[in-house]
């Protein structure tokens, strides 16, 4: 919600037009950006050498990571080797395409 308020104050638009401002400025909606940050964190936990962090990830993190991929509408097998930046680029491209189609 705060992301919308910030964009309104900067650009003076709201509603559907706000989605186009996000796309034009190469920004993702705040909730999508938070999910991508969560993906980055969980992937770092998965590759961590610390036994405790790795065990906690093995118990809980795998499901959470899959939920993140699902909420971004990404197939895990296609993004497994991508960097977080590349995942963000894919999500941004899909977001822009959704505005053109919808």
Helices and strands as residue ranges (DSSP letters): H 2-11, H 16-24, H 30-46, H 51-56, I 57-61, H 62-71, H 76-79, H 84-101
